[in-house]
């Protein structure tokens, strides 16, 4: 695998690749590593029900635990 690392300022929707002629017409995997967090939320960052419960747990008070048969009946 051939790797090229460079830094640039993102001011346009296109990134200029240094020494493009050497890598032209080849497949490349591009990874953007940003120094700060982007303001737009991604689907993985959206809060779901489990995240909400982890942040603010809900405690149930029951007078007894369900038996195995009671739990399977539900």
C-alpha beads as a LAMMPS data file, in Angstrom:
LAMMPS data file: protein, C-alpha beads

74 atoms
73 bonds

1 atom types
1 bond types

-500.0 500.0 xlo xhi
-500.0 500.0 ylo yhi
-500.0 500.0 zlo zhi

Masses

1 110.0

Atoms # bond

1 1 1 0.000 0.000 0.000
2 1 1 1.230 3.456 -0.931
3 1 1 0.380 6.285 1.497
4 1 1 0.571 10.031 1.017
5 1 1 -0.029 12.408 3.905
6 1 1 -0.483 16.147 3.524
7 1 1 -2.257 19.025 5.223
8 1 1 -4.548 21.545 3.567
9 1 1 -7.149 24.173 4.396
10 1 1 -10.649 23.172 3.290
11 1 1 -11.975 26.280 1.541
12 1 1 -13.586 24.645 -1.506
13 1 1 -15.446 21.354 -1.979
14 1 1 -12.396 19.921 -3.784
15 1 1 -9.008 18.951 -2.366
16 1 1 -5.921 19.366 -4.516
17 1 1 -3.681 16.304 -4.312
18 1 1 0.049 17.043 -4.355
19 1 1 1.908 15.349 -7.231
20 1 1 -1.414 14.260 -8.751
21 1 1 0.219 12.895 -11.896
22 1 1 1.924 10.149 -9.876
23 1 1 -1.415 8.825 -8.561
24 1 1 -3.805 9.705 -11.401
25 1 1 -6.334 7.067 -12.518
26 1 1 -5.906 4.960 -9.381
27 1 1 -8.326 4.055 -6.630
28 1 1 -7.745 5.840 -3.306
29 1 1 -9.312 5.759 0.135
30 1 1 -9.519 9.229 1.649
31 1 1 -9.740 9.891 5.394
32 1 1 -10.296 13.389 6.782
33 1 1 -8.791 13.987 10.231
34 1 1 -10.041 17.293 11.599
35 1 1 -8.537 18.985 14.645
36 1 1 -11.913 20.097 16.016
37 1 1 -15.420 18.688 16.112
38 1 1 -17.764 19.468 13.220
39 1 1 -20.985 21.230 14.276
40 1 1 -23.217 18.918 12.250
41 1 1 -24.302 15.767 14.059
42 1 1 -23.804 12.447 12.364
43 1 1 -26.245 9.528 12.749
44 1 1 -23.881 7.790 15.167
45 1 1 -23.843 10.891 17.399
46 1 1 -27.618 11.231 17.653
47 1 1 -28.979 10.240 21.030
48 1 1 -31.064 7.092 21.139
49 1 1 -33.136 5.565 23.921
50 1 1 -30.188 3.686 25.430
51 1 1 -28.053 6.844 25.535
52 1 1 -30.905 8.717 27.225
53 1 1 -31.288 5.975 29.858
54 1 1 -27.548 5.938 30.511
55 1 1 -27.536 9.705 31.062
56 1 1 -30.662 9.698 33.228
57 1 1 -31.454 6.222 34.621
58 1 1 -35.029 5.354 35.538
59 1 1 -35.363 3.282 38.709
60 1 1 -38.281 0.898 39.089
61 1 1 -39.602 -0.010 42.498
62 1 1 -41.402 -3.339 42.609
63 1 1 -42.513 -5.351 45.573
64 1 1 -41.057 -8.548 44.079
65 1 1 -39.033 -9.832 41.142
66 1 1 -40.771 -11.733 38.372
67 1 1 -40.376 -15.475 38.322
68 1 1 -39.055 -17.080 35.160
69 1 1 -42.579 -18.164 34.184
70 1 1 -43.992 -14.656 34.792
71 1 1 -41.216 -13.049 32.750
72 1 1 -41.655 -15.498 29.841
73 1 1 -45.420 -15.000 29.862
74 1 1 -44.978 -11.329 28.976

Bonds

1 1 1 2
2 1 2 3
3 1 3 4
4 1 4 5
5 1 5 6
6 1 6 7
7 1 7 8
8 1 8 9
9 1 9 10
10 1 10 11
11 1 11 12
12 1 12 13
13 1 13 14
14 1 14 15
15 1 15 16
16 1 16 17
17 1 17 18
18 1 18 19
19 1 19 20
20 1 20 21
21 1 21 22
22 1 22 23
23 1 23 24
24 1 24 25
25 1 25 26
26 1 26 27
27 1 27 28
28 1 28 29
29 1 29 30
30 1 30 31
31 1 31 32
32 1 32 33
33 1 33 34
34 1 34 35
35 1 35 36
36 1 36 37
37 1 37 38
38 1 38 39
39 1 39 40
40 1 40 41
41 1 41 42
42 1 42 43
43 1 43 44
44 1 44 45
45 1 45 46
46 1 46 47
47 1 47 48
48 1 48 49
49 1 49 50
50 1 50 51
51 1 51 52
52 1 52 53
53 1 53 54
54 1 54 55
55 1 55 56
56 1 56 57
57 1 57 58
58 1 58 59
59 1 59 60
60 1 60 61
61 1 61 62
62 1 62 63
63 1 63 64
64 1 64 65
65 1 65 66
66 1 66 67
67 1 67 68
68 1 68 69
69 1 69 70
70 1 70 71
71 1 71 72
72 1 72 73
73 1 73 74
